[in-house]
């Protein structure tokens, strides 16, 4: 395992999750502001570690494994806390977390079968909208008379729609590989 800068940033994102959850429980607007800022910083490291890995030619198998795990852990932790705080309906969190688990498993299965499913533009939009929604839901306080809770909830509904759409795209693209019949090996072929 190589401890490149990008791998360190990814590991830091995992390590900060308990601190992030603890900050979520701080009372009042201070806790809201700090938790949303911490989430933004952690989400930014998701972009930064990928950028650095590509720019510095430091893409590693460990980084390819850990990066999506770190992202899913951060998002799941935030969504579970938001459900507990009654800021998000549980069904929205369930759809997002369920899709992440299912598509993560699909990508792992495809990787073992020498296939690659590329990230679609819809999946990238899903991630961006989801991160904005979670940030605003964590912030939870009005800004310029605008309820961040309501805006965040609208964005989370949009993220759920994009989640379902991108999940469909992954399944559609992987379907031929999933249903492909394995050709019999030479020793399994009937002899003439």
C-alpha positions in Angstrom: 0.0 0.0 0.0 1.4 3.4 -1.0 0.7 6.3 1.3 0.5 8.9 -1.5 -0.9 12.4 -0.7 -4.2 11.5 -2.3 -4.5 8.3 -0.2 -3.8 10.2 2.9 -6.6 12.7 2.1 -9.0 9.8 1.5 -8.0 8.2 4.8 -8.4 11.5 6.6 -12.0 11.6 5.2 -12.7 8.3 6.9 -11.0 9.3 10.1 -13.0 12.6 10.3 -16.4 10.9 10.2 -16.6 10.3 14.0 -15.6 13.9 14.6 -18.2 15.0 12.1 -21.0 13.1 13.8 -19.9 14.4 17.2 -20.1 18.0 15.9 -23.6 17.3 14.5 -24.7 16.8 18.1 -23.5 20.2 19.2 -26.5 22.3 20.2 -27.8 25.3 18.4 -26.7 27.1 15.3 -23.0 26.6 16.1 -23.4 22.8 15.7 -25.3 23.3 12.5 -22.7 25.7 11.0 -19.7 23.6 12.1 -21.2 20.3 10.9 -22.0 21.8 7.5 -18.5 23.3 7.2 -16.9 20.0 8.2 -19.0 18.2 5.6 -18.0 20.6 2.9 -14.3 20.2 3.7 -14.6 16.4 3.7 -16.6 16.5 0.4 -14.0 18.8 -1.1 -11.2 16.3 -0.2 -13.2 13.8 -2.4 -12.6 15.9 -5.4 -9.1 16.9 -4.3 -7.7 13.4 -3.7 -8.9 12.3 -7.2 -7.5 15.4 -8.8 -4.1 14.9 -7.1 -3.9 11.2 -7.9 -4.4 11.9 -11.6 -2.3 15.0 -11.8 0.6 13.4 -9.9 0.2 10.0 -11.5 -0.4 8.4 -8.1 -3.5 6.4 -8.8 -3.1 3.2 -6.7 -5.3 0.1 -6.2 -5.7 1.1 -2.5 -6.9 4.5 -3.5 -9.3 3.1 -6.1 -10.7 0.9 -3.3 -10.8 3.3 -0.5 -12.1 6.5 -2.2 -15.6 5.2 -3.0 -15.8 3.6 0.4 -14.9 6.9 2.2 -17.5 8.8 0.1 -20.2 6.3 0.9 -19.4 6.3 4.6 -19.4 10.1 4.8 -22.7 10.4 3.0 -24.3 7.5 4.9 -23.2 8.9 8.2 -24.7 12.4 7.3 -27.9 10.9 6.1 -28.4 8.7 9.1 -27.9 11.6 11.4 -30.3 13.8 9.4 -32.9 11.1 9.6 -32.4 10.8 13.4 -32.6 14.6 13.7 -36.0 14.4 11.7 -34.6 16.7 9.0 -34.9 14.0 6.2 -37.5 11.3 5.6 -36.0 7.9 6.1 -37.1 6.7 2.7 -34.9 9.2 0.9 -31.9 8.1 2.9 -32.8 4.5 2.3 -32.9 5.0 -1.5 -29.6 6.8 -1.6 -27.7 4.4 0.7 -29.3 1.3 -0.9 -28.3 2.4 -4.4 -24.7 3.1 -3.2 -24.5 -0.4 -1.7 -26.0 -2.1 -4.8 -24.0 -0.2 -7.4 -20.8 -0.6 -5.3 -21.4 -4.3 -5.3 -22.1 -4.3 -9.0 -18.9 -2.4 -9.8 -16.9 -4.8 -7.6 -18.4 -7.8 -9.4 -17.7 -6.3 -12.8 -14.1 -5.5 -11.8 -13.6 -9.2 -11.0 -14.9 -10.1 -14.5 -12.6 -7.7 -16.3 -15.3 -5.2 -17.2 -15.4 -1.5 -16.4 -18.5 0.5 -15.8 -17.6 4.2 -16.2 -19.2 6.9 -14.1 -21.9 8.6 -16.1 -22.6 12.3 -16.2 -25.9 11.7 -14.4 -23.9 10.0 -11.5 -21.6 13.0 -11.3 -24.6 15.4 -11.2 -26.2 13.1 -8.5 -23.1 13.4 -6.4 -23.0 17.2 -6.7 -26.7 17.7 -5.9 -26.5 15.2 -3.1 -23.5 17.0 -1.5 -25.2 20.4 -1.8 -28.4 19.0 -0.3 -26.7 17.5 2.6 -24.7 20.6 3.3 -27.8 22.8 3.4 -29.8 20.2 5.5 -26.9 20.2 8.0 -26.8 24.0 8.0 -30.6 24.1 8.7 -30.7 27.8 9.4 -32.3 30.5 7.2 -30.1 32.6 5.0 -31.5 35.9 3.7 -35.0 34.7 4.7 -34.6 31.5 2.7 -35.0 28.2 4.6 -32.0 26.1 4.0 -34.0 23.1 5.3 -36.6 23.5 2.6 -34.0 24.1 -0.2 -31.9 21.2 1.0 -34.9 18.9 1.1 -35.9 19.9 -2.5 -32.3 19.3 -3.6 -32.3 15.9 -1.8 -35.5 14.9 -3.7 -33.7 15.8 -6.9 -30.7 13.8 -5.8 -32.9 10.8 -5.2 -34.3 11.1 -8.7 -30.8 11.3 -10.1 -29.8 8.4 -7.9 -32.5 6.2 -9.4 -31.7 7.3 -12.9 -28.0 6.8 -12.6 -28.6 3.4 -10.9 -30.7 2.4 -13.9 -27.9 3.5 -16.2 -25.4 1.3 -14.4 -27.7 -1.7 -14.5 -28.5 -1.1 -18.1 -24.8 -0.9 -19.1 -23.9 -3.9 -17.0 -26.8 -6.0 -18.0 -25.1 -7.7 -21.0 -22.3 -8.8 -18.7 -24.7 -10.0 -16.0 -26.7 -12.2 -18.3 -24.0 -13.3 -20.6 -23.8 -17.1 -20.7 -20.4 -18.5 -20.0 -19.1 -20.3 -23.0 -18.2 -23.9 -22.2 -14.5 -24.7 -21.8 -12.9 -26.9 -24.4 -13.0 -29.9 -22.0 -16.7 -29.4 -21.4 -17.5 -29.4 -25.2 -19.2 -32.6 -26.5 -16.8 -34.8 -28.4 -17.8 -35.6 -32.0 
